[in-house]
Amino acid sequence: MKNRLFKKIMRIILLSFVGLAVLGTFFFLWKKAQPVETVYEIISPETGTIETKTVATGNVEPRYEILIKPQISGIISELLKEAGQSITTGEIIAKVKVIPEMVQLNSAESRVNVAKINFGQLENTFKRDEQLYNQGIITAEEYDVSKSNYLKAKEESDNAQSALEIVRDGIAKNSKVASTTQIRSTITGMILDIPVKVGNSVIQSNNFNEGTTIASVADMNDMIFRGYVDETEIGRISEGMHIKLTIGALESQSFDATLEYVAPKGEEKNGAIQFEIKAAVKIPDSVFIRAGYSANAEIVLKRVEDVITIPESTIEFSSDSAFVQLLKQEHPKQVFEKHFVKTGLSDGIKIEVTEGLGNEDKIRGAVVNKDK
């Protein structure tokens, strides 16, 4: 009796579950067959600024970097400055000890000896002729010739001695010019590098050799950005454009710069044609910029202000025309109308609307919700 009742109850429960499953299936299929209502974000046009930019990579460096070279060959005997120190025009950077060539030294010494012999002979002759002239034995003309020969011999002896001192020491004792053994700065600025050390041999600068660089000096208050721009962008930039400079080592700061040079000829770099640009950088007195810092330059190609802007993603393009979905009704159901607009400058995110929209209008944006 109890088993029959239990089986009856189980059949009822099982049939109930089957019935609920059938009803649930029908409800699911009915719900799925209902039309889906899509809800969109509503966007209002804004008044703002749009600008297009291009980015150039490069370095910050002094406008002029002067290489200081010796005017005489020899060996560095003393370095009085080091890289990073400030220097003024005429300050001594290093001293050079002259190592004369034996042939030149022997020739100079020989010339001195010959000049001294000649001078001694003519000096004795002049003293003798001077006595004879005072006694009235020789004429004034003969005396003048003797005196002239004496003075010439004296000058030749002095010149020979000076030439020997220059070959041996680098400067004559009676010279009024600065010694060529003292290497002096030709500008006021900062020493960027001294590539030589005490004991290094150096070669003088002449018509056949550029000479050994003793130091490089630059004015660190006159800095420029030197970089490269791709050929696809070069046609849209010109001298005088404003540049925003970001230096890698000083990420929290940006600097203003003015484009002052665009190369007329491109260079092939990494398989693309690049054009060199230079820009004068405005650096505050409180900031010290080191030569060679890597930097990125943002060049504003075009800029419009106080214009109506909308997200570019809301624009629909058809052939040469642009459209937006203009909101006509928001409740109880969103209703939109395809609306023609004229567009202007775009930065890839926002786009300028020159005609067809006002600040009071509302347009369709991205999907925010789908009712199922």
Secondary structure in CASP SS format (residue, H / E / C, confidence):
PFRMAT SS
TARGET T0000
AUTHOR 0000-0000-0000
METHOD secondary structure of the structure
MODEL  1
M C 1.00
K H 1.00
N H 1.00
R H 1.00
L H 1.00
F H 1.00
K H 1.00
K H 1.00
I H 1.00
M H 1.00
R H 1.00
I H 1.00
I H 1.00
L H 1.00
L H 1.00
S H 1.00
F H 1.00
V H 1.00
G H 1.00
L H 1.00
A H 1.00
V H 1.00
L H 1.00
G H 1.00
T H 1.00
F H 1.00
F H 1.00
F H 1.00
L H 1.00
W H 1.00
K H 1.00
K H 1.00
A H 1.00
Q C 1.00
P C 1.00
V C 1.00
E E 1.00
T E 1.00
V E 1.00
Y E 1.00
E E 1.00
I E 1.00
I E 1.00
S C 1.00
P C 1.00
E E 1.00
T E 1.00
G E 1.00
T E 1.00
I E 1.00
E E 1.00
T E 1.00
K E 1.00
T E 1.00
V E 1.00
A E 1.00
T E 1.00
G E 1.00
N E 1.00
V E 1.00
E E 1.00
P E 1.00
R C 1.00
Y C 1.00
E E 1.00
I E 1.00
L E 1.00
I E 1.00
K C 1.00
P C 1.00
Q C 1.00
I C 1.00
S C 1.00
G E 1.00
I E 1.00
I E 1.00
S E 1.00
E E 1.00
L E 1.00
L C 1.00
K C 1.00
E C 1.00
A C 1.00
G C 1.00
Q C 1.00
S E 1.00
I E 1.00
T C 1.00
T C 1.00
G C 1.00
E C 1.00
I E 1.00
I E 1.00
A E 1.00
K E 1.00
V E 1.00
K E 1.00
V C 1.00
I C 1.00
P C 1.00
E C 1.00
M H 1.00
V H 1.00
Q H 1.00
L H 1.00
N H 1.00
S H 1.00
A H 1.00
E H 1.00
S H 1.00
R H 1.00
V H 1.00
N H 1.00
V H 1.00
A H 1.00
K H 1.00
I H 1.00
N H 1.00
F H 1.00
G H 1.00
Q H 1.00
L H 1.00
E H 1.00
N H 1.00
T H 1.00
F H 1.00
K H 1.00
R H 1.00
D H 1.00
E H 1.00
Q H 1.00
L H 1.00
Y H 1.00
N H 1.00
Q C 1.00
G C 1.00
I C 1.00
I C 1.00
T C 1.00
A H 1.00
E H 1.00
E H 1.00
Y H 1.00
D H 1.00
V H 1.00
S H 1.00
K H 1.00
S H 1.00
N H 1.00
Y H 1.00
L H 1.00
K H 1.00
A H 1.00
K H 1.00
E H 1.00
E H 1.00
S H 1.00
D H 1.00
N H 1.00
A H 1.00
Q H 1.00
S H 1.00
A H 1.00
L H 1.00
E H 1.00
I H 1.00
V H 1.00
R H 1.00
D H 1.00
G C 1.00
I C 1.00
A C 1.00
K C 1.00
N C 1.00
S C 1.00
K C 1.00
V C 1.00
A C 1.00
S C 1.00
T C 1.00
T C 1.00
Q E 1.00
I E 1.00
R E 1.00
S C 1.00
T C 1.00
I C 1.00
T C 1.00
G E 1.00
M E 1.00
I E 1.00
L E 1.00
D E 1.00
I C 1.00
P C 1.00
V C 1.00
K C 1.00
V C 1.00
G C 1.00
N C 1.00
S E 1.00
V E 1.00
I C 1.00
Q C 1.00
S C 1.00
N C 1.00
N C 1.00
F C 1.00
N C 1.00
E C 1.00
G C 1.00
T C 1.00
T C 1.00
I C 1.00
A E 1.00
S E 1.00
V E 1.00
A E 1.00
D C 1.00
M C 1.00
N C 1.00
D C 1.00
M E 1.00
I E 1.00
F E 1.00
R E 1.00
G E 1.00
Y E 1.00
V E 1.00
D E 1.00
E H 1.00
T H 1.00
E H 1.00
I H 1.00
G C 1.00
R C 1.00
I C 1.00
S C 1.00
E C 1.00
G C 1.00
M C 1.00
H E 1.00
I E 1.00
K E 1.00
L E 1.00
T E 1.00
I E 1.00
G C 1.00
A C 1.00
L E 1.00
E E 1.00
S E 1.00
Q E 1.00
S E 1.00
F E 1.00
D E 1.00
A E 1.00
T E 1.00
L E 1.00
E E 1.00
Y E 1.00
V E 1.00
A C 1.00
P C 1.00
K C 1.00
G C 1.00
E E 1.00
E E 1.00
K E 1.00
N C 1.00
G C 1.00
A E 1.00
I E 1.00
Q E 1.00
F E 1.00
E E 1.00
I E 1.00
K E 1.00
A E 1.00
A E 1.00
V E 1.00
K C 1.00
I C 1.00
P C 1.00
D C 1.00
S C 1.00
V C 1.00
F C 1.00
I C 1.00
R C 1.00
A C 1.00
G C 1.00
Y C 1.00
S E 1.00
A E 1.00
N E 1.00
A E 1.00
E E 1.00
I E 1.00
V E 1.00
L E 1.00
K E 1.00
R E 1.00
V E 1.00
E E 1.00
D E 1.00
V E 1.00
I E 1.00
T E 1.00
I E 1.00
P E 1.00
E H 1.00
S H 1.00
T H 1.00
I C 1.00
E E 1.00
F E 1.00
S E 1.00
S C 1.00
D C 1.00
S E 1.00
A E 1.00
F E 1.00
V E 1.00
Q E 1.00
L E 1.00
L E 1.00
K E 1.00
Q E 1.00
E C 1.00
H C 1.00
P C 1.00
K C 1.00
Q C 1.00
V E 1.00
F E 1.00
E E 1.00
K E 1.00
H E 1.00
F E 1.00
V E 1.00
K E 1.00
T E 1.00
G E 1.00
L E 1.00
S E 1.00
D C 1.00
G C 1.00
I C 1.00
K E 1.00
I E 1.00
E E 1.00
V E 1.00
T E 1.00
E E 1.00
G C 1.00
L C 1.00
G C 1.00
N C 1.00
E C 1.00
D C 1.00
K C 1.00
I E 1.00
R E 1.00
G E 1.00
A E 1.00
V E 1.00
V E 1.00
N E 1.00
K E 1.00
D E 1.00
K C 1.00
END
